[in-house]
Amino acid sequence: YFTKETMQEANKSLEYIPLLAHVYMDENGKPALGAHDMHIEEDKLNEGESRVIYDEIPIGVVPALADNHCTIEEYDGRNYTFVDCYLWRDYANYAEQLVEDAENVKLSMEIDFHEDSLSYDAANERYNIASYRYRGITLLNEKFGTGIVLYRA
């Protein structure tokens, strides 16, 4: 759970974050969106260490907030941040057509927060995050749950 004030402060970190997607071939050999996909492998640069490899790739970017229409609006009883984002034509590969062909695309935010800003609200059975910053916005496969939905202008 994020308060509206927490969201307003975090929105300052939206500037220039990447729009991310992992496109994989489904069981029918057709391109499909993944999620926050990653894997761990042996680090090729540091002997004896492992490295998290993100399968998502940047396919766009959130522009400068001075040139953006970043707002917080209530929708279905929840507050959402709405922000303009560019999807890079051609460089997004299959993700470009998957977005264009879909009526709506689910999104998930990637955030950083410090452990001391996290608390559990037992009465409402939720975690409260008092401070965070955005790292990226990930396109999701329709089978995944989400708190964010892509709306086209």
C-alpha positions as CSV (number, residue, x, y, z in Angstrom):
1,Y,0.0,0.0,0.0
2,F,1.2,3.4,-0.9
3,T,-0.3,6.7,0.3
4,K,-1.0,9.4,-2.3
5,E,1.7,11.5,-0.8
6,T,4.2,8.6,-1.1
7,M,3.2,8.2,-4.7
8,Q,3.6,11.9,-5.4
9,E,7.2,11.8,-4.0
10,A,8.0,8.6,-5.9
11,N,6.7,10.0,-9.2
12,K,9.7,12.3,-9.3
13,S,11.8,9.2,-10.0
14,L,9.8,8.2,-13.1
15,E,11.9,10.4,-15.4
16,Y,13.9,8.4,-17.9
17,I,13.1,5.0,-16.5
18,P,12.8,2.1,-19.0
19,L,9.8,0.4,-20.4
20,L,10.7,-3.3,-20.3
21,A,9.5,-6.5,-21.8
22,H,10.6,-10.1,-22.2
23,V,9.2,-11.7,-25.3
24,Y,9.4,-15.5,-25.5
25,M,8.0,-18.1,-27.8
26,D,5.0,-19.8,-26.3
27,E,4.1,-23.5,-26.7
28,N,2.7,-22.8,-30.2
29,G,5.8,-21.0,-31.3
30,K,4.2,-17.6,-31.2
31,P,5.7,-14.5,-29.5
32,A,4.2,-13.8,-26.1
33,L,5.0,-11.3,-23.3
34,G,6.6,-12.7,-20.2
35,A,6.9,-10.9,-16.8
36,H,9.8,-9.9,-14.5
37,D,11.7,-12.8,-16.0
38,M,15.3,-13.4,-14.9
39,H,17.7,-16.3,-14.2
40,I,20.9,-16.8,-12.3
41,E,24.0,-18.0,-13.9
42,E,27.7,-18.3,-13.2
43,D,29.3,-14.9,-13.3
44,K,31.6,-14.8,-16.4
45,L,33.6,-11.9,-15.0
46,N,34.0,-12.8,-11.4
47,E,35.1,-16.4,-10.7
48,G,33.1,-18.3,-8.1
49,E,30.2,-15.8,-8.1
50,S,26.7,-15.8,-9.5
51,R,24.9,-13.1,-11.4
52,V,21.2,-12.3,-11.9
53,I,20.5,-11.9,-15.6
54,Y,17.4,-10.0,-16.5
55,D,15.5,-11.5,-19.5
56,E,13.6,-8.3,-19.9
57,I,15.0,-5.7,-22.3
58,P,14.3,-2.0,-22.6
59,I,11.8,-1.3,-25.3
60,G,11.0,2.3,-24.5
61,V,11.4,5.1,-22.0
62,V,9.4,7.5,-19.8
63,P,10.4,11.0,-21.0
64,A,11.3,14.0,-18.9
65,L,8.6,14.9,-16.5
66,A,8.6,18.5,-17.6
67,D,7.3,17.2,-21.0
68,N,5.0,14.7,-19.5
69,H,1.5,14.5,-18.1
70,C,2.2,12.6,-14.9
71,T,-0.8,12.4,-12.7
72,I,-2.3,10.4,-9.8
73,E,-5.9,9.5,-10.4
74,E,-8.4,7.3,-8.5
75,Y,-9.7,4.3,-10.6
76,D,-11.8,1.5,-9.2
77,G,-11.2,2.7,-5.6
78,R,-7.4,2.7,-6.0
79,N,-4.9,5.5,-6.7
80,Y,-2.8,5.0,-9.9
81,T,0.0,7.0,-11.4
82,F,-0.6,7.8,-15.1
83,V,2.5,8.8,-17.1
84,D,3.3,9.1,-20.8
85,C,5.8,6.6,-22.1
86,Y,7.5,6.1,-25.5
87,L,7.7,2.6,-27.1
88,W,10.7,2.5,-29.5
89,R,9.4,1.6,-32.9
90,D,11.2,-1.3,-34.6
91,Y,13.7,-1.8,-31.6
92,A,10.9,-3.2,-29.5
93,N,10.7,-6.2,-31.9
94,Y,7.7,-8.4,-31.3
95,A,6.7,-6.4,-28.2
96,E,5.6,-3.5,-30.5
97,Q,3.0,-5.6,-32.3
98,L,1.9,-7.4,-29.2
99,V,1.1,-4.0,-27.6
100,E,-0.6,-2.8,-30.8
101,D,-2.7,-5.9,-31.1
102,A,-3.8,-6.1,-27.5
103,E,-6.9,-4.2,-26.2
104,N,-5.1,-3.6,-22.9
105,V,-1.6,-4.6,-21.7
106,K,-0.9,-5.4,-18.1
107,L,2.0,-3.6,-16.4
108,S,4.0,-4.0,-13.3
109,M,6.3,-1.4,-11.7
110,E,9.8,-2.2,-10.6
111,I,10.7,-0.3,-7.5
112,D,13.4,0.1,-4.9
113,F,12.7,0.7,-1.3
114,H,14.6,0.5,2.0
115,E,13.6,-2.1,4.5
116,D,13.0,0.6,7.1
117,S,10.3,2.1,5.0
118,L,8.3,-1.2,5.0
119,S,5.7,-2.1,7.6
120,Y,3.0,-4.7,7.9
121,D,-0.6,-3.5,8.6
122,A,-2.2,-6.5,10.2
123,A,-5.7,-4.9,10.4
124,N,-5.8,-4.4,6.7
125,E,-3.6,-7.4,5.8
126,R,-1.2,-5.4,3.7
127,Y,2.3,-4.1,3.5
128,N,2.7,-0.3,3.7
129,I,5.7,1.2,1.9
130,A,6.5,4.7,3.1
131,S,9.2,5.6,0.6
132,Y,10.2,4.1,-2.8
133,R,11.5,5.0,-6.2
134,Y,10.7,3.6,-9.6
135,R,13.3,1.5,-11.5
136,G,11.2,0.4,-14.5
137,I,7.8,-0.5,-16.0
138,T,7.4,-4.1,-17.2
139,L,4.9,-5.3,-19.7
140,L,3.2,-8.5,-18.5
141,N,1.6,-11.5,-20.1
142,E,-2.2,-11.4,-19.7
143,K,-2.1,-14.5,-17.4
144,F,-0.3,-12.6,-14.7
145,G,-2.0,-10.6,-12.0
146,T,-1.2,-6.9,-11.8
147,G,-2.0,-3.7,-10.0
148,I,-1.3,-1.6,-13.1
149,V,-3.0,-1.5,-16.5
150,L,-1.7,0.2,-19.7
151,Y,-4.3,2.7,-21.0
152,R,-3.8,4.3,-24.4
153,A,-4.3,8.0,-24.9
